[in-house]
Amino acid sequence: MAEKILYAREPALDVAEFRRVLVDSGLGEIRPVDDADRLRAMLSGANLVLTARLDIESKPLVGVIRAVTDFSWVCYISDLAVSGSAQGLGIGKGLMDEARRQLGPAVAISLVSVPDAAGFYERIGMTRMADAFWFSRTR
């Protein structure tokens, strides 16, 4: 894959494209990919949606960040998904770099990693935090 990657803010990302990347990335196993209304609500509730698309005619989506931020103090990344065929090409790091660029140096970024991705976040320079807490969802 020698195509250029286009990073952009896409607040109106299509639900079907979002679903496809979640499934292709492996996150579909732990996201409600069979509930289009819930996926739509997840996208509309995010106030920062960043995408990575191949710079070819159809501009296929290969990566997405879905986040909630106040654009002043903190940003919580709810999803960072990269299609399996595009993993290992630097797209996840590119999306994180774009998030940092758009948020600026005064905004901290936090997230909860799936176990298999923890090494990625450490490699790109994120600090592992010990004092995180969680109420599990009941549905």
N, C-alpha and C positions, 0 to 999 in steps of 0.2 A: 504494500500500500504506500505509494510514493506521493499521493495527493496531499495538498495543503489542507490544514484543518482550520476552519473558521469558527471562532469563539464569539458568542453574542449573548445579549440579554434577550430572552424571549418570554415575556409575561403571558402571552396567549398560546403557549405550546399546546399542540394538538394531543388530546388524551391517547389516541391510538399510537402515536409516535412514542409518547412517554411509556406506555405499556410495553411496546416492542423492545425498547432499550432495557427496561426493568427485567423482562424475561430473558433477553439475550445476554444480560450481564450476570445472571444468576440470582439477582435480588428478587426476582419474581417468586422465588420459593418462600420469601418472608414478607411479601407485600401483597395487598389485596388486588391482584391483577385481573381477577374475574369479576370485579365489582367496578364497572365504569363510573358509576355515580360517585363512589368513594375516591377513585383516582382523580376525577374532575374536582372534587372538593379539596383533595390534597394539593393540586396545582393552584386552584384559586386562592387557597389559604396561604400559599407561599408568596412572599413579597420580593423574592429574588430567585429567578429561574434562569440559569445559564446553560447554554447548549454548545456542543461541539458537533460540527457538520463537516462532511467531506466536501471539498471545493471542486465538485463535479456537477454536471448539469442538474441532476435531481436533488442535490444537496441533502443526501441522507443523514439522518441524525445518528451519531455514534456515541454520544455521551451527554449526560445531563447532571446538573446540580440543582437541587430544590432546597431552598433555605428560607428561614425567617430571621429578619434582622431589624434593628432600630436605626441602622446606618450611622450610629454614633458611638456605641459602646461594645456591642456583641452581635455576632451572627451565629445561629445554630444551623448547621447543615443537616437536613433530614435525609437526603439521598445524594449519593455520588455514584452514578452508574455509568459504566462504559461497556458497550457491546463486546461480547467475547471475541469477535473477529478483529477488534481494534485494541484489545488489551495488550499492554507491553509496548505501545507506541508513544507513550508519554502524554496521552490524552487526559488521564486522571490528574496528573500534575499540571497540565495546561489549564484544566478547568479550575483547579485550586489557585493557580497563579492569577487567572482572570478574576476569580472571586476576590483575592487579596488586592488586585489592582483597582477593581471597582469600589471596594469597601474602604480602602485607604489604610494608612498605618495606625489610626486611632481605634480601629475596630478589631476586637479579638474574635477568633473563629473557634467554635467548638463543635464536636460531633461525637456520636457513639458508633464505633466501628464493629462490623461483623468480625469474628475471630480471624478469618482467613485474610482480612485486609489490614490488620493492625500493623504488620511490617511495612506496608506501603506508606502509611501515615508517618511512621517513624523515619523512613528513608527520605521523605520530603521535608523533614525538619519539625514535625509537630511533636509536642511534648505529651507523653502519656500521663494522664491524671489519675490519681488514686481515689480521690474523694468525689465520685459521681454517685448519684442516687436515681432510683427508677421506681415508678408505680407501673406495673404491667397493665396493658389494656385487657379488657375482659371479653372483647369480641374482635 
